[in-house]
Amino acid sequence: MPTLDSIYNQSQKEIDGFIKQFDDEAEAVFKRAKRLATAQLAGLSTDDILKYEFAWRNTLRDAGYYKMVNSLIDKQFDKMYKGTQQAFETNGFDAVFTTDDAKKIQILKNMKREQFTKLADDIGLSVKRELYKYAISDASLDDMVKGLEQTLIDSDLAKYSKTYALTAIGEFQQELIDLMGKGVGEGVWVYVGVKDDATREYCSYLLRENKCYDDAKKNELERDSRRAYNCRHRFYKMKPEEAQAGGYSCNQDS
């Protein structure tokens, strides 16, 4: 039977591979969006600018943004079910996702989809403000193009799309673990993940501690801002005897 570390490593390898693909695709999507948005500026009236957020959504659709997000959520997220169930089996539990779990999972996925939609909508509003500023000052088309391009380049989504995707995947993976963990009964939580030069000091500390945690302590540590975005580490639930056999310290004050 595979170990918890080997299951995590395989999952992380799959995530790393997809994120590289996502990052490349995101770059291409934003190039197309910039090209389409720039082409639409000629003849844009003030009334058109006041409704620009709707045109921006159409631009993103044509550039492939929503298709890219849906692929992330409807395909890549689903690849984490098997590893999650396998981890629980390795950790001493007999666990499956129930019909009720499936409903909750769909809600979680939709929430992630809404996050990406809002990030994109925020760019549209920023472009709208920029274009209206140029329109009322009777700026040239060239100035409007430069302003639009700079707004897109400076947008958080354009600069940090990889981080947003990694964070969304990591959050969803932990949510799957938490959902299954709720239904398996008593157990302890352990902290698992890669330790390299990119590992935050806080995460390195938790890995060195190698402790077991109860639900309350796990929730406290999970919410700590020092983990923040793009964390590659997960809390997994184990039976105490399995955790101790795996080298974790399961003292009562953990």
Backbone hydrogen bonds, N-H to C=O, Kabsch-Sander energy under -0.5 kcal/mol:
donor,donor_aa,acceptor,acceptor_aa,energy
7,I,3,T,-2.0
8,Y,4,L,-2.6
9,N,5,D,-2.8
10,Q,6,S,-2.1
11,S,7,I,-2.2
12,Q,8,Y,-2.8
13,K,9,N,-2.2
14,E,10,Q,-2.0
15,I,11,S,-2.2
16,D,12,Q,-2.9
17,G,13,K,-2.0
18,F,14,E,-2.1
19,I,15,I,-2.8
20,K,16,D,-1.8
21,Q,17,G,-1.4
22,F,18,F,-3.0
23,D,19,I,-2.9
24,D,20,K,-2.0
25,E,21,Q,-2.3
26,A,22,F,-3.0
27,E,23,D,-1.9
28,A,24,D,-1.8
29,V,25,E,-2.7
30,F,26,A,-2.5
31,K,27,E,-1.6
32,R,28,A,-2.2
33,A,29,V,-2.6
34,K,30,F,-2.4
35,R,31,K,-2.1
36,L,32,R,-2.8
37,A,33,A,-2.8
38,T,34,K,-2.3
39,A,35,R,-1.9
40,Q,36,L,-1.2
41,L,38,T,-1.3
44,L,41,L,-2.3
49,I,45,S,-2.1
50,L,46,T,-2.0
51,K,47,D,-0.6
51,K,48,D,-0.9
52,Y,49,I,-1.9
54,F,51,K,-1.4
55,A,51,K,-1.0
56,W,52,Y,-2.8
57,R,53,E,-1.5
58,N,54,F,-1.5
59,T,55,A,-2.2
60,L,56,W,-2.7
61,R,57,R,-2.3
62,D,58,N,-2.6
63,A,59,T,-1.8
64,G,60,L,-0.9
64,G,61,R,-1.0
65,Y,60,L,-2.6
68,M,64,G,-1.9
69,V,65,Y,-2.3
70,N,66,Y,-2.6
71,S,67,K,-1.8
72,L,68,M,-1.8
73,I,69,V,-2.3
74,D,70,N,-3.2
75,K,71,S,-1.5
76,Q,71,S,-1.8
77,F,72,L,-1.6
79,K,75,K,-0.7
79,K,76,Q,-0.9
80,M,77,F,-1.9
81,Y,78,D,-1.2
83,G,79,K,-0.6
84,T,80,M,-1.8
85,Q,81,Y,-2.3
86,Q,82,K,-2.5
87,A,83,G,-2.1
88,F,84,T,-1.7
89,E,85,Q,-2.0
90,T,86,Q,-2.3
91,N,87,A,-1.7
92,G,89,E,-1.4
93,F,88,F,-2.8
95,A,93,F,-0.7
102,A,98,T,-2.0
103,K,99,T,-1.4
104,K,100,D,-1.8
105,I,101,D,-2.8
106,Q,102,A,-1.9
107,I,103,K,-1.7
108,L,104,K,-2.3
109,K,105,I,-2.5
110,N,106,Q,-2.3
111,M,107,I,-2.1
112,K,108,L,-1.8
113,R,109,K,-2.2
114,E,110,N,-2.3
115,Q,111,M,-1.7
116,F,112,K,-1.8
117,T,113,R,-2.1
118,K,114,E,-2.6
119,L,115,Q,-2.2
120,A,116,F,-1.8
121,D,117,T,-2.6
122,D,118,K,-2.5
123,I,119,L,-1.0
124,G,120,A,-1.7
125,L,121,D,-2.0
126,S,122,D,-1.9
127,V,123,I,-2.7
128,K,124,G,-2.2
129,R,125,L,-2.3
130,E,126,S,-2.1
131,L,127,V,-3.0
132,Y,128,K,-2.5
133,K,129,R,-1.9
134,Y,130,E,-1.7
135,A,131,L,-2.5
136,I,132,Y,-2.4
137,S,133,K,-0.7
138,D,135,A,-1.3
139,A,134,Y,-2.7
144,M,140,S,-2.0
145,V,141,L,-2.5
146,K,142,D,-2.3
147,G,143,D,-2.5
148,L,144,M,-2.6
149,E,145,V,-2.6
150,Q,146,K,-2.2
151,T,147,G,-2.1
152,L,148,L,-2.2
153,I,149,E,-2.4
154,D,150,Q,-2.3
155,S,151,T,-0.7
155,S,152,L,-0.7
159,K,155,S,-2.0
160,Y,156,D,-3.0
161,S,157,L,-0.6
164,Y,160,Y,-2.6
165,A,161,S,-2.3
166,L,162,K,-2.7
167,T,163,T,-2.7
168,A,164,Y,-2.4
169,I,165,A,-2.4
170,G,166,L,-2.7
171,E,167,T,-2.8
172,F,168,A,-2.3
173,Q,169,I,-2.6
174,Q,170,G,-2.2
175,E,171,E,-2.4
176,L,172,F,-2.3
177,I,173,Q,-2.1
178,D,174,Q,-2.9
179,L,175,E,-2.4
180,M,176,L,-2.4
181,G,177,I,-2.6
182,K,178,D,-1.7
183,G,179,L,-0.7
183,G,180,M,-0.8
184,V,180,M,-0.5
184,V,181,G,-0.7
188,V,238,M,-3.1
189,W,213,Y,-2.8
190,V,236,Y,-2.6
192,V,190,V,-0.5
192,V,234,R,-2.9
199,T,196,D,-1.5
204,S,200,R,-2.5
205,Y,201,E,-2.4
206,L,202,Y,-2.0
207,L,203,C,-2.3
208,R,204,S,-2.4
209,E,205,Y,-2.3
210,N,206,L,-1.6
212,C,249,S,-2.2
213,Y,189,W,-2.0
218,K,214,D,-2.6
219,N,215,D,-2.4
220,E,216,A,-2.0
221,L,217,K,-2.6
222,E,218,K,-2.6
223,R,219,N,-1.7
224,D,221,L,-0.9
227,R,224,D,-1.9
228,A,224,D,-1.0
231,C,228,A,-0.8
234,R,192,V,-2.6
236,Y,190,V,-2.5
236,Y,234,R,-0.6
238,M,188,V,-3.3
239,K,91,N,-1.9
242,E,239,K,-0.7
243,A,239,K,-2.5
244,Q,240,P,-2.7
245,A,241,E,-1.8
246,G,242,E,-1.4
247,G,244,Q,-1.5
248,Y,243,A,-2.4
249,S,210,N,-2.5
250,C,248,Y,-0.7
254,S,251,N,-1.7
